[in-house]
Amino acid sequence: MSKLKQCIYTVILIITCFVASPFIYKQIWNNSEIKKQKMAAKETVAATHPSEVTDAQQGTTEAQPASDVETATAEQTTEPVTSQSIFVTSGMEYFDDALFIGDSRTVGIKLYGTLKNADYFCDKGLMVSRIDDSTVDNMTAWDKLRKKQYAKIYVMLGVNEIGNDIEGTTAKYRRFLDGIKEAQPNAIIYLQANLHVASYKEDSVINNERINTLNDNLQAMADNSRVYYIDVNPIFDDENGALQADITSDGLHVLAMYYSDWCDWLCQNTVAVSPTASTATTENSIPSENTTAADDTTTSNKKPQNEEFSNL
């Protein structure tokens, strides 16, 4: 073959490759994994951000209404309701239809606090394990609960029996709570944490570790729907979680001047309710004397840790 013919064939081959190469490259690209991955990525973006897709990519797909987008965003950012988010501040009138049940700490609220418009069933040494038989002004707690309907009931008991079996005390507390629910079907119930004692008052029987255990059990009874747990201890505690020594004279109670602070705190930790409670007298039955297995742990063999209320 002459050199002329070789040159002609070479030129023809080069022209053929130049013309055919785009078609060959397109076929290779259509079958490649890279294209598939890029197309998948574009589809994902289109699904996530429909407003960013071009008209050609959208076809007949309609954009998501703005109201639906706002609703979805609100649902994603809404935080769950916690016990800290349900409380609001109320005025003194909130306690016009409230009943406080408790031991000498509640006596302090009654005598030295600012909530004079509330009703009280309280006495030094009052215990939940003896609530059925204990009387105040010749009335039992059940008599008081039958007398009229309340919208709010505050309970703080347990420190006088902190030296006894805590699970047994908890079971009796739960029975009392069930009885309150039955006698006062429209009332919101506040379980108040037992106040801590000063460090110098602690011993093997009365100590803040045991008080905290009982308080934890009380908190477990709260459903944040009808029964709420509130804990005033943070405003009276020292850095060690004990009652501040300079605001108590006996290590068990705050001084008289601090009960107004306690009442202010109660006003700041209320649950808004509609006035559905009736003041009509009701004849609800007292809970059965049948107790749970935990109640079988009796406290008769242990001397209750009665507290001495301080007038200082």
C-alpha positions as CSV (number, residue, x, y, z in Angstrom):
1,M,0.0,0.0,0.0
2,S,1.3,3.4,-1.0
3,K,1.9,6.0,1.6
4,L,-0.8,8.1,0.0
5,K,-3.5,5.5,0.6
6,Q,-2.3,5.0,4.2
7,C,-2.6,8.8,4.8
8,I,-6.1,8.8,3.4
9,Y,-7.3,5.8,5.6
10,T,-5.7,7.4,8.6
11,V,-7.6,10.7,8.0
12,I,-10.9,8.8,7.4
13,L,-10.4,6.8,10.7
14,I,-9.7,10.0,12.7
15,I,-12.8,11.7,11.3
16,T,-14.9,8.6,12.1
17,C,-13.7,8.5,15.7
18,F,-14.3,12.2,16.1
19,V,-17.8,11.9,14.8
20,A,-18.7,8.8,16.7
21,S,-17.1,9.5,20.1
22,P,-20.0,11.6,21.5
23,F,-22.5,8.8,20.9
24,I,-20.1,6.3,22.4
25,Y,-19.5,8.5,25.5
26,K,-23.3,9.1,26.0
27,Q,-24.0,5.4,25.9
28,I,-21.2,4.7,28.5
29,W,-22.6,7.6,30.7
30,N,-26.2,6.3,30.6
31,N,-25.0,2.9,31.8
32,S,-22.7,4.2,34.5
33,E,-23.3,4.0,38.3
34,I,-22.2,7.6,38.7
35,K,-25.2,8.9,36.8
36,K,-27.5,6.7,38.8
37,Q,-26.1,8.1,42.0
38,K,-26.4,11.7,40.9
39,M,-30.0,11.2,39.7
40,A,-30.9,9.6,43.0
41,A,-29.4,12.6,44.8
42,K,-31.4,15.0,42.7
43,E,-34.6,13.1,43.4
44,T,-33.9,13.3,47.2
45,V,-33.4,17.1,47.0
46,A,-36.5,17.4,45.0
47,A,-38.5,15.5,47.6
48,T,-37.0,17.5,50.5
49,H,-37.2,21.0,48.9
50,P,-40.0,21.0,46.3
51,S,-39.8,24.8,46.0
52,E,-36.2,24.5,44.7
53,V,-37.1,22.0,41.8
54,T,-37.4,23.6,38.3
55,D,-40.6,23.5,36.3
56,A,-39.2,20.8,34.1
57,Q,-38.4,18.6,37.1
58,Q,-41.7,19.3,38.9
59,G,-44.0,18.2,36.1
60,T,-47.5,18.2,37.5
61,T,-46.3,18.0,41.1
62,E,-47.9,20.8,43.3
63,A,-45.9,22.6,46.0
64,Q,-46.7,21.9,49.6
65,P,-49.1,24.5,51.1
66,A,-47.4,27.0,53.4
67,S,-49.8,26.2,56.2
68,D,-48.8,22.5,56.2
69,V,-45.1,23.4,56.2
70,E,-45.7,25.7,59.2
71,T,-47.7,23.0,61.0
72,A,-45.0,20.4,60.4
73,T,-42.3,22.8,61.7
74,A,-44.4,23.6,64.8
75,E,-44.8,19.9,65.5
76,Q,-41.1,19.3,65.2
77,T,-40.1,22.2,67.6
78,T,-42.8,21.7,70.2
79,E,-41.2,20.5,73.5
80,P,-42.9,17.9,75.7
81,V,-44.8,19.3,78.7
82,T,-42.9,18.7,81.9
83,S,-43.7,19.3,85.6
84,Q,-41.7,22.5,85.4
85,S,-43.8,23.9,82.5
86,I,-47.2,23.5,84.0
87,F,-47.0,25.8,87.0
88,V,-48.1,29.4,86.9
89,T,-48.2,32.3,89.4
90,S,-51.6,33.0,91.0
91,G,-52.8,35.5,93.5
92,M,-53.9,34.9,97.1
93,E,-57.5,34.3,95.9
94,Y,-56.3,31.0,94.4
95,F,-56.5,29.5,97.9
96,D,-60.1,30.6,98.7
97,D,-61.1,27.0,97.9
98,A,-58.0,25.2,99.1
99,L,-57.5,22.8,102.0
100,F,-54.1,22.2,103.6
101,I,-53.5,18.9,105.4
102,G,-50.3,18.4,107.4
103,D,-48.2,18.3,110.5
104,S,-46.5,21.1,112.4
105,R,-44.9,22.5,109.3
106,T,-48.4,23.1,108.0
107,V,-49.4,24.6,111.4
108,G,-46.6,27.1,110.7
109,I,-48.1,28.0,107.4
110,K,-51.5,28.5,109.1
111,L,-50.2,30.6,112.0
112,Y,-47.4,32.6,110.3
113,G,-48.1,32.4,106.6
114,T,-50.2,34.8,104.4
115,L,-52.7,32.2,103.1
116,K,-55.4,33.0,105.7
117,N,-58.2,32.4,103.3
118,A,-57.5,28.6,103.0
119,D,-58.9,25.9,105.2
120,Y,-56.6,23.8,107.3
121,F,-56.5,20.3,108.9
122,C,-53.2,20.2,110.6
123,D,-51.6,19.3,114.0
124,K,-48.3,18.8,115.6
125,G,-47.2,15.1,115.2
126,L,-49.9,14.3,112.5
127,M,-49.0,11.1,110.7
128,V,-50.4,9.5,107.6
129,S,-50.3,6.1,109.3
130,R,-52.7,7.3,111.9
131,I,-54.8,9.6,109.7
132,D,-58.0,7.7,110.2
133,D,-58.1,8.2,114.0
134,S,-56.4,11.6,114.4
135,T,-58.7,14.5,115.1
136,V,-58.4,18.3,114.8
137,D,-61.2,20.4,116.3
138,N,-63.1,17.1,117.0
139,M,-63.0,16.2,113.4
140,T,-61.1,13.5,111.5
141,A,-59.5,14.2,108.1
142,W,-62.4,12.3,106.5
143,D,-65.0,14.5,108.3
144,K,-63.1,17.5,107.0
145,L,-63.1,16.1,103.5
146,R,-66.8,15.4,103.6
147,K,-67.8,18.8,104.9
148,K,-67.4,20.6,101.6
149,Q,-65.8,20.3,98.2
150,Y,-62.5,21.9,97.5
151,A,-60.8,22.8,94.2
152,K,-57.2,22.3,95.6
153,I,-55.9,20.1,98.4
154,Y,-52.3,20.4,99.7
155,V,-50.8,17.4,101.7
156,M,-47.5,17.3,103.5
157,L,-47.1,14.4,105.8
158,G,-44.4,11.8,106.6
159,V,-41.6,13.4,108.6
160,N,-43.0,12.1,111.9
161,E,-42.7,8.6,110.7
162,I,-39.5,8.9,108.7
163,G,-37.9,6.5,111.2
164,N,-40.3,3.8,110.3
165,D,-40.4,1.5,107.2
166,I,-40.5,4.0,104.3
167,E,-42.3,1.6,101.9
168,G,-45.0,0.9,104.5
169,T,-45.4,4.6,105.0
170,T,-45.6,5.1,101.2
171,A,-48.3,2.5,100.9
172,K,-50.4,4.3,103.6
173,Y,-49.8,7.6,101.9
174,R,-51.1,6.1,98.6
175,R,-54.2,4.8,100.4
176,F,-54.8,8.3,101.8
177,L,-54.3,9.8,98.4
178,D,-56.9,7.4,96.9
179,G,-59.3,8.3,99.6
180,I,-58.9,12.1,98.9
181,K,-59.6,11.4,95.2
182,E,-62.8,9.6,96.1
183,A,-64.0,12.2,98.6
184,Q,-62.9,15.2,96.5
185,P,-63.5,14.2,92.8
186,N,-63.1,17.7,91.5
187,A,-60.0,18.7,93.4
188,I,-56.4,19.1,92.2
189,I,-54.1,17.5,94.7
190,Y,-50.6,18.8,95.6
191,L,-48.2,16.5,97.3
192,Q,-45.7,18.7,99.1
193,A,-42.3,17.3,99.6
194,N,-41.3,16.9,103.2
195,L,-39.0,19.7,104.4
196,H,-35.4,18.8,105.0
197,V,-33.8,19.0,108.4
198,A,-30.7,20.9,109.4
199,S,-27.4,18.9,109.2
200,Y,-26.9,19.1,113.0
201,K,-30.4,17.5,113.5
202,E,-29.5,14.4,111.4
203,D,-28.9,11.0,113.0
204,S,-29.4,7.4,112.0
205,V,-33.2,7.8,112.2
206,I,-34.0,11.3,111.1
207,N,-31.8,12.3,108.1
208,N,-32.2,13.9,104.8
209,E,-31.4,10.8,102.9
210,R,-34.4,9.0,104.3
211,I,-36.5,12.2,103.7
212,N,-35.4,12.2,100.1
213,T,-36.4,8.6,99.6
214,L,-39.9,9.3,100.9
215,N,-40.1,12.4,98.8
216,D,-39.1,10.4,95.7
217,N,-41.9,8.0,96.4
218,L,-44.4,10.8,96.7
219,Q,-43.2,12.3,93.4
220,A,-43.8,8.9,91.8
221,M,-47.5,9.2,92.7
222,A,-47.9,12.4,90.8
223,D,-49.4,12.2,87.3
224,N,-49.2,15.9,86.4
225,S,-52.8,15.7,85.5
226,R,-54.7,15.7,88.7
227,V,-51.9,15.0,91.3
228,Y,-48.9,17.3,91.3
229,Y,-45.7,17.1,93.3
230,I,-44.1,20.3,94.5
231,D,-40.8,20.7,96.4
232,V,-40.1,23.9,98.4
233,N,-36.7,22.6,99.7
234,P,-34.6,24.4,97.1
235,I,-35.5,27.8,98.6
236,F,-34.6,26.7,102.1
237,D,-31.7,24.3,101.5
238,D,-28.0,25.1,102.0
239,E,-25.3,23.9,99.6
240,N,-25.4,20.4,101.1
241,G,-29.1,19.9,100.6
242,A,-30.0,20.4,104.3
243,L,-32.2,23.0,105.9
244,Q,-30.2,26.2,106.4
245,A,-29.0,26.5,110.0
246,D,-29.6,30.2,110.2
247,I,-33.3,30.1,109.3
248,T,-34.3,27.5,111.9
249,S,-34.1,27.3,115.7
250,D,-34.7,23.6,116.1
251,G,-33.4,22.1,112.9
252,L,-36.9,21.0,111.9
253,H,-38.9,24.1,111.1
254,V,-38.2,27.5,109.5
255,L,-38.5,30.5,111.7
256,A,-41.8,32.3,111.7
257,M,-40.7,35.1,109.4
258,Y,-39.9,32.6,106.6
259,Y,-43.4,31.2,106.3
260,S,-44.4,34.2,104.2
261,D,-41.7,33.2,101.7
262,W,-43.1,29.7,101.7
263,C,-46.6,31.1,100.9
264,D,-45.1,33.3,98.1
265,W,-43.5,30.2,96.6
266,L,-46.8,28.4,96.8
267,C,-48.5,31.2,94.8
268,Q,-45.7,30.9,92.2
269,N,-46.3,27.2,91.8
270,T,-50.0,26.7,91.0
271,V,-51.9,24.9,88.3
272,A,-54.6,26.9,86.6
273,V,-58.0,25.3,87.0
274,S,-61.6,26.1,86.2
275,P,-64.0,26.5,89.2
276,T,-65.8,23.2,88.9
277,A,-65.7,22.2,92.6
278,S,-69.1,22.4,94.3
279,T,-69.4,23.5,97.9
280,A,-72.3,21.2,98.5
281,T,-71.8,18.6,101.3
282,T,-71.2,15.1,100.0
283,E,-71.4,11.7,101.7
284,N,-68.4,9.8,100.2
285,S,-67.3,6.6,101.9
286,I,-64.0,6.3,103.7
287,P,-61.5,4.0,101.9
288,S,-61.6,0.4,103.0
289,E,-59.4,-0.7,105.8
290,N,-58.0,-3.4,103.6
291,T,-54.3,-2.7,103.0
292,T,-51.8,-3.8,100.4
293,A,-49.0,-6.1,101.0
294,A,-46.7,-3.1,101.7
295,D,-49.1,-2.1,104.5
296,D,-48.4,-5.3,106.3
297,T,-45.1,-3.8,107.5
298,T,-46.6,-2.3,110.6
299,T,-45.1,0.6,112.5
300,S,-46.4,-0.3,115.9
301,N,-43.1,-1.7,117.0
302,K,-41.3,1.6,116.3
303,K,-41.8,4.8,118.2
304,P,-42.9,7.5,115.8
305,Q,-40.5,10.4,115.4
306,N,-42.9,13.1,116.7
307,E,-41.7,16.6,116.0
308,E,-41.8,19.6,118.4
309,F,-43.3,22.7,116.8
310,S,-41.2,25.9,117.4
311,N,-42.9,29.2,118.0
312,L,-39.7,31.1,117.2
